[in-house]
Amino acid sequence: MKQLAVGTGLGLVIAFAITRLMGELLYGVSPADPIVFSSVIGIIALVGFLACWLPARRAAALDPLKALRHE
């Protein structure tokens, strides 16, 4: 989750930095629209959380002795 936070933060800073370059390509949305930025960050955070949580939940359900004996 730390990597997700760092990556999202860096991506947000870079996105704000290049909004002037991309402003001409956007139709119907201002380059620094807070709704778009917050929606994208929310979706990325949700997907990242699920990508961390689902494997951790599956691993927590295993019995450590059975997992070690299997190997």
CORHU-V671935 format. One record per residue. OMEGA is omega in degrees with one decimal (999 if undefined). D_FIRST is the distance of its C-alpha to the first C-alpha in Angstrom with 2 decimals. Layout:
omega=OMEGA d_first=D_FIRST
omega=OMEGA d_first=D_FIRST
//
This chain:
omega=177.5 d_first=0.00
omega=178.7 d_first=3.81
omega=177.4 d_first=5.38
omega=-179.7 d_first=4.94
omega=179.6 d_first=6.26
omega=179.4 d_first=8.66
omega=178.0 d_first=9.78
omega=177.8 d_first=10.43
omega=177.8 d_first=12.22
omega=178.4 d_first=14.22
omega=178.4 d_first=15.09
omega=178.7 d_first=16.29
omega=179.3 d_first=18.40
omega=179.4 d_first=19.85
omega=177.1 d_first=20.58
omega=-178.6 d_first=22.47
omega=-176.5 d_first=24.27
omega=-179.7 d_first=25.64
omega=179.2 d_first=26.62
omega=178.4 d_first=30.19
omega=-175.9 d_first=30.44
omega=-175.9 d_first=29.15
omega=-179.0 d_first=31.12
omega=-177.4 d_first=34.14
omega=-177.3 d_first=32.36
omega=179.2 d_first=30.99
omega=176.9 d_first=33.46
omega=-180.0 d_first=33.32
omega=175.9 d_first=30.08
omega=-176.1 d_first=30.00
omega=-178.9 d_first=27.86
omega=-178.5 d_first=25.72
omega=-176.6 d_first=25.67
omega=179.6 d_first=23.16
omega=179.2 d_first=23.13
omega=-180.0 d_first=22.18
omega=-179.0 d_first=19.43
omega=177.5 d_first=17.92
omega=179.7 d_first=18.42
omega=178.4 d_first=16.71
omega=178.2 d_first=13.62
omega=179.5 d_first=13.69
omega=179.3 d_first=14.20
omega=179.1 d_first=11.46
omega=179.3 d_first=8.91
omega=179.4 d_first=10.80
omega=177.7 d_first=10.95
omega=177.9 d_first=7.32
omega=178.8 d_first=6.98
omega=178.6 d_first=10.21
omega=176.7 d_first=9.49
omega=-171.3 d_first=7.19
omega=-175.7 d_first=9.57
omega=176.7 d_first=12.83
omega=178.4 d_first=13.09
omega=178.7 d_first=12.06
omega=178.7 d_first=14.71
omega=180.0 d_first=17.18
omega=-180.0 d_first=16.83
omega=-178.8 d_first=17.37
omega=-179.1 d_first=20.47
omega=173.1 d_first=22.14
omega=-176.0 d_first=24.76
omega=-179.3 d_first=24.05
omega=178.2 d_first=27.79
omega=179.4 d_first=28.21
omega=179.6 d_first=25.35
omega=179.1 d_first=26.91
omega=-179.3 d_first=30.38
omega=-179.5 d_first=29.47
omega=999 d_first=28.72
//
